[in-house]
Amino acid sequence: MAEFYFDDFTLGDVLQYGDRPVTAGEIAAYQRDFDPLPAQAGVPGAASAWHCCGLLMRLMCDGFILRAASLGAPGIDSVAVHGTVVAGDRLSGRSEVVDLRRSAKRPEMGIVKCRHDLLNQRGEAVLTMIASAFFACRPATP
């Protein structure tokens, strides 16, 4: 059973989650296996933007999505890279609810739009993602 539902989100809510190190080995493995493009901004050993998106997604899932009545997502509105992630950085995440609306076509669910920031150990946003997700509404109690 989910811990929280669409009805539990309020505009302006901020969720903070995660604290994980980034290693040189995982950066190299990601680049080798998934991202043949040159390193971000030409910085040798830097994690690519796609790798950073994946790290943020993992933090979000562990931090709250897997405990929520999540019903998937329609996509990502935007991704912006603000800094470089390198081996030795410690990452965390912060999500702020920027819009909420009940689905007109499917009233049993709502849409939560968030600004998701991937933060380094200094609290600086190195990547920002704006995305919406579907969450089930809290079931009626008999």
C-alpha positions as CSV (number, residue, x, y, z in Angstrom):
1,M,0.0,0.0,0.0
2,A,1.3,3.4,-0.9
3,E,2.3,5.9,1.8
4,F,1.0,8.9,0.0
5,Y,-1.3,9.9,-2.8
6,F,-2.1,12.9,-5.0
7,D,-4.2,14.4,-2.2
8,D,-1.2,14.5,0.0
9,F,0.7,16.9,-2.2
10,T,0.3,20.7,-1.7
11,L,1.6,23.5,-3.9
12,G,5.1,24.6,-2.6
13,D,5.9,21.3,-0.9
14,V,9.6,20.5,-0.9
15,L,10.9,17.0,-0.6
16,Q,14.5,16.3,0.1
17,Y,16.1,13.0,-0.3
18,G,19.2,11.0,-0.9
19,D,22.9,11.2,-0.3
20,R,25.1,9.2,-2.5
21,P,28.7,9.4,-3.6
22,V,29.7,9.3,-7.3
23,T,32.7,7.2,-8.2
24,A,35.1,7.4,-11.1
25,G,34.3,3.8,-11.9
26,E,30.6,4.4,-12.4
27,I,31.2,7.5,-14.5
28,A,33.5,5.5,-16.8
29,A,31.1,2.6,-16.9
30,Y,28.2,4.8,-17.9
31,Q,30.2,6.5,-20.6
32,R,31.4,3.2,-21.9
33,D,28.1,1.4,-21.8
34,F,25.5,4.1,-22.6
35,D,26.9,7.5,-23.6
36,P,29.5,7.6,-26.3
37,L,29.3,11.4,-26.5
38,P,32.3,13.4,-25.1
39,A,32.2,14.4,-21.4
40,Q,30.0,17.3,-20.3
41,A,31.5,20.6,-21.3
42,G,34.7,18.8,-22.3
43,V,35.7,18.1,-18.7
44,P,37.5,14.8,-18.6
45,G,36.0,12.4,-16.0
46,A,32.8,14.4,-15.7
47,A,29.4,12.6,-15.6
48,S,27.3,13.3,-18.7
49,A,24.0,15.1,-18.5
50,W,22.2,11.8,-19.2
51,H,24.1,10.1,-16.4
52,C,23.1,12.9,-14.1
53,C,19.4,12.5,-15.1
54,G,19.7,8.8,-14.3
55,L,21.2,9.6,-10.9
56,L,18.5,12.1,-10.1
57,M,15.8,9.5,-11.2
58,R,17.3,6.9,-8.9
59,L,17.4,9.4,-5.9
60,M,13.8,10.4,-6.7
61,C,12.6,6.8,-6.8
62,D,14.3,5.8,-3.6
63,G,13.3,9.1,-1.9
64,F,9.6,9.1,-2.5
65,I,8.2,7.8,-5.9
66,L,8.4,4.1,-4.9
67,R,6.5,4.8,-1.7
68,A,3.8,6.8,-3.5
69,A,0.7,5.9,-5.5
70,S,2.7,6.7,-8.7
71,L,1.0,6.0,-12.0
72,G,3.8,7.0,-14.4
73,A,4.6,10.2,-16.1
74,P,3.8,11.9,-19.4
75,G,7.3,13.1,-20.0
76,I,9.9,15.7,-19.0
77,D,9.3,19.4,-19.8
78,S,12.9,20.5,-19.5
79,V,16.4,19.6,-18.3
80,A,19.0,22.2,-17.6
81,V,22.6,21.5,-16.6
82,H,24.1,24.1,-14.2
83,G,27.4,22.4,-13.2
84,T,29.7,19.5,-13.5
85,V,29.5,16.2,-11.5
86,V,32.8,14.4,-11.0
87,A,34.1,11.5,-9.0
88,G,34.0,12.3,-5.2
89,D,30.9,14.4,-5.4
90,R,28.1,13.5,-3.1
91,L,24.6,14.0,-4.6
92,S,21.2,14.6,-3.1
93,G,17.9,15.6,-4.5
94,R,15.2,18.2,-3.9
95,S,11.8,18.4,-5.5
96,E,9.4,21.3,-5.2
97,V,5.7,21.0,-6.2
98,V,5.0,23.8,-8.7
99,D,1.6,22.8,-10.0
100,L,-1.2,20.4,-9.0
101,R,-4.4,19.5,-10.9
102,R,-6.9,16.7,-10.8
103,S,-7.3,15.0,-14.1
104,A,-10.5,16.1,-15.9
105,K,-10.7,12.8,-17.9
106,R,-9.6,10.5,-15.1
107,P,-10.8,11.9,-11.7
108,E,-9.3,9.0,-9.8
109,M,-5.8,10.5,-10.4
110,G,-4.0,13.8,-10.4
111,I,-1.0,15.4,-12.0
112,V,1.8,16.8,-9.9
113,K,4.4,19.0,-11.6
114,C,7.7,19.4,-9.9
115,R,11.0,21.2,-10.2
116,H,13.6,18.5,-9.4
117,D,17.1,19.6,-8.5
118,L,20.2,17.4,-8.4
119,L,22.4,18.9,-5.7
120,N,26.1,18.5,-5.0
121,Q,27.7,18.3,-1.6
122,R,27.8,22.1,-1.4
123,G,24.0,22.3,-2.0
124,E,24.5,23.7,-5.5
125,A,22.0,22.6,-8.2
126,V,24.0,20.9,-10.9
127,L,21.0,19.8,-12.9
128,T,17.3,20.8,-12.9
129,M,14.5,18.9,-14.4
130,I,10.9,20.1,-14.7
131,A,8.5,17.1,-15.0
132,S,4.9,16.1,-14.3
133,A,3.8,12.7,-12.9
134,F,0.5,11.0,-12.4
135,F,-0.5,9.9,-8.9
136,A,-3.6,8.0,-7.8
137,C,-6.0,9.9,-5.5
138,R,-6.5,8.5,-2.0
139,P,-9.2,5.8,-2.1
140,A,-12.5,6.5,-0.5
141,T,-12.9,4.8,2.9
142,P,-16.1,2.8,3.4
